[in-house]
Amino acid sequence: MTPIGIYLTAKGVKPIVKYQHGFKNTYLYGAFLPVDGDAFVLKLKSLQARYFINI
């Protein structure tokens, strides 16, 4: 939701907002082996169950 904040308008009239906040998410999942420093990392744009099945 775009935060509207406080704007001066007539009573009962909602303010018009000229922009919409956009959000971009990135999901990072990883495993680290402290014995030898080996690491595995997944960088995903969306979170879906198919990414985690049969890995």
PyMOL CGO cylinders between C-alpha atoms (Angstrom):
from pymol import cmd
from pymol.cgo import CYLINDER

trace = [
    CYLINDER, 0.00, 0.00, 0.00, 1.14, 3.49, -0.75, 0.3, 1, 1, 1, 1, 1, 1,
    CYLINDER, 1.14, 3.49, -0.75, 1.22, 5.61, 2.41, 0.3, 1, 1, 1, 1, 1, 1,
    CYLINDER, 1.22, 5.61, 2.41, -1.05, 8.58, 1.75, 0.3, 1, 1, 1, 1, 1, 1,
    CYLINDER, -1.05, 8.58, 1.75, 0.01, 10.71, 4.70, 0.3, 1, 1, 1, 1, 1, 1,
    CYLINDER, 0.01, 10.71, 4.70, -1.74, 13.99, 5.43, 0.3, 1, 1, 1, 1, 1, 1,
    CYLINDER, -1.74, 13.99, 5.43, -3.03, 16.18, 2.58, 0.3, 1, 1, 1, 1, 1, 1,
    CYLINDER, -3.03, 16.18, 2.58, -5.49, 19.06, 2.65, 0.3, 1, 1, 1, 1, 1, 1,
    CYLINDER, -5.49, 19.06, 2.65, -8.72, 18.15, 0.87, 0.3, 1, 1, 1, 1, 1, 1,
    CYLINDER, -8.72, 18.15, 0.87, -12.40, 18.89, 1.27, 0.3, 1, 1, 1, 1, 1, 1,
    CYLINDER, -12.40, 18.89, 1.27, -14.16, 16.98, 4.03, 0.3, 1, 1, 1, 1, 1, 1,
    CYLINDER, -14.16, 16.98, 4.03, -15.00, 13.43, 2.87, 0.3, 1, 1, 1, 1, 1, 1,
    CYLINDER, -15.00, 13.43, 2.87, -12.73, 13.63, -0.22, 0.3, 1, 1, 1, 1, 1, 1,
    CYLINDER, -12.73, 13.63, -0.22, -9.79, 11.23, -0.36, 0.3, 1, 1, 1, 1, 1, 1,
    CYLINDER, -9.79, 11.23, -0.36, -6.47, 12.70, -1.53, 0.3, 1, 1, 1, 1, 1, 1,
    CYLINDER, -6.47, 12.70, -1.53, -5.17, 11.63, -4.94, 0.3, 1, 1, 1, 1, 1, 1,
    CYLINDER, -5.17, 11.63, -4.94, -1.68, 10.12, -4.84, 0.3, 1, 1, 1, 1, 1, 1,
    CYLINDER, -1.68, 10.12, -4.84, 0.40, 10.41, -8.02, 0.3, 1, 1, 1, 1, 1, 1,
    CYLINDER, 0.40, 10.41, -8.02, 2.73, 7.50, -7.31, 0.3, 1, 1, 1, 1, 1, 1,
    CYLINDER, 2.73, 7.50, -7.31, 2.66, 3.90, -6.12, 0.3, 1, 1, 1, 1, 1, 1,
    CYLINDER, 2.66, 3.90, -6.12, 5.48, 2.38, -4.09, 0.3, 1, 1, 1, 1, 1, 1,
    CYLINDER, 5.48, 2.38, -4.09, 7.10, -0.55, -5.82, 0.3, 1, 1, 1, 1, 1, 1,
    CYLINDER, 7.10, -0.55, -5.82, 8.88, -3.28, -3.90, 0.3, 1, 1, 1, 1, 1, 1,
    CYLINDER, 8.88, -3.28, -3.90, 11.43, -5.76, -5.21, 0.3, 1, 1, 1, 1, 1, 1,
    CYLINDER, 11.43, -5.76, -5.21, 12.42, -8.74, -3.10, 0.3, 1, 1, 1, 1, 1, 1,
    CYLINDER, 12.42, -8.74, -3.10, 15.35, -11.11, -3.30, 0.3, 1, 1, 1, 1, 1, 1,
    CYLINDER, 15.35, -11.11, -3.30, 15.52, -14.26, -1.22, 0.3, 1, 1, 1, 1, 1, 1,
    CYLINDER, 15.52, -14.26, -1.22, 18.88, -15.71, -0.17, 0.3, 1, 1, 1, 1, 1, 1,
    CYLINDER, 18.88, -15.71, -0.17, 19.16, -19.24, 1.21, 0.3, 1, 1, 1, 1, 1, 1,
    CYLINDER, 19.16, -19.24, 1.21, 22.46, -20.85, 1.96, 0.3, 1, 1, 1, 1, 1, 1,
    CYLINDER, 22.46, -20.85, 1.96, 24.44, -23.48, 3.78, 0.3, 1, 1, 1, 1, 1, 1,
    CYLINDER, 24.44, -23.48, 3.78, 27.98, -23.18, 5.08, 0.3, 1, 1, 1, 1, 1, 1,
    CYLINDER, 27.98, -23.18, 5.08, 30.35, -25.98, 6.12, 0.3, 1, 1, 1, 1, 1, 1,
    CYLINDER, 30.35, -25.98, 6.12, 32.72, -24.58, 8.74, 0.3, 1, 1, 1, 1, 1, 1,
    CYLINDER, 32.72, -24.58, 8.74, 35.17, -27.51, 8.48, 0.3, 1, 1, 1, 1, 1, 1,
    CYLINDER, 35.17, -27.51, 8.48, 36.48, -26.64, 5.00, 0.3, 1, 1, 1, 1, 1, 1,
    CYLINDER, 36.48, -26.64, 5.00, 34.65, -23.36, 4.20, 0.3, 1, 1, 1, 1, 1, 1,
    CYLINDER, 34.65, -23.36, 4.20, 32.53, -24.84, 1.44, 0.3, 1, 1, 1, 1, 1, 1,
    CYLINDER, 32.53, -24.84, 1.44, 29.28, -22.90, 0.82, 0.3, 1, 1, 1, 1, 1, 1,
    CYLINDER, 29.28, -22.90, 0.82, 26.10, -23.22, -1.20, 0.3, 1, 1, 1, 1, 1, 1,
    CYLINDER, 26.10, -23.22, -1.20, 23.82, -20.23, -1.83, 0.3, 1, 1, 1, 1, 1, 1,
    CYLINDER, 23.82, -20.23, -1.83, 20.51, -19.83, -3.69, 0.3, 1, 1, 1, 1, 1, 1,
    CYLINDER, 20.51, -19.83, -3.69, 19.53, -16.34, -4.85, 0.3, 1, 1, 1, 1, 1, 1,
    CYLINDER, 19.53, -16.34, -4.85, 15.86, -16.32, -5.85, 0.3, 1, 1, 1, 1, 1, 1,
    CYLINDER, 15.86, -16.32, -5.85, 13.60, -13.60, -7.23, 0.3, 1, 1, 1, 1, 1, 1,
    CYLINDER, 13.60, -13.60, -7.23, 10.46, -15.31, -5.92, 0.3, 1, 1, 1, 1, 1, 1,
    CYLINDER, 10.46, -15.31, -5.92, 9.68, -17.94, -3.33, 0.3, 1, 1, 1, 1, 1, 1,
    CYLINDER, 9.68, -17.94, -3.33, 8.13, -21.13, -4.71, 0.3, 1, 1, 1, 1, 1, 1,
    CYLINDER, 8.13, -21.13, -4.71, 8.03, -24.69, -3.37, 0.3, 1, 1, 1, 1, 1, 1,
    CYLINDER, 8.03, -24.69, -3.37, 9.43, -26.13, -6.62, 0.3, 1, 1, 1, 1, 1, 1,
    CYLINDER, 9.43, -26.13, -6.62, 12.80, -24.52, -5.87, 0.3, 1, 1, 1, 1, 1, 1,
    CYLINDER, 12.80, -24.52, -5.87, 13.19, -26.66, -2.73, 0.3, 1, 1, 1, 1, 1, 1,
    CYLINDER, 13.19, -26.66, -2.73, 11.93, -30.03, -3.96, 0.3, 1, 1, 1, 1, 1, 1,
    CYLINDER, 11.93, -30.03, -3.96, 14.59, -32.59, -4.98, 0.3, 1, 1, 1, 1, 1, 1,
    CYLINDER, 14.59, -32.59, -4.98, 17.60, -30.36, -4.37, 0.3, 1, 1, 1, 1, 1, 1,
]
cmd.load_cgo(trace, "trace")
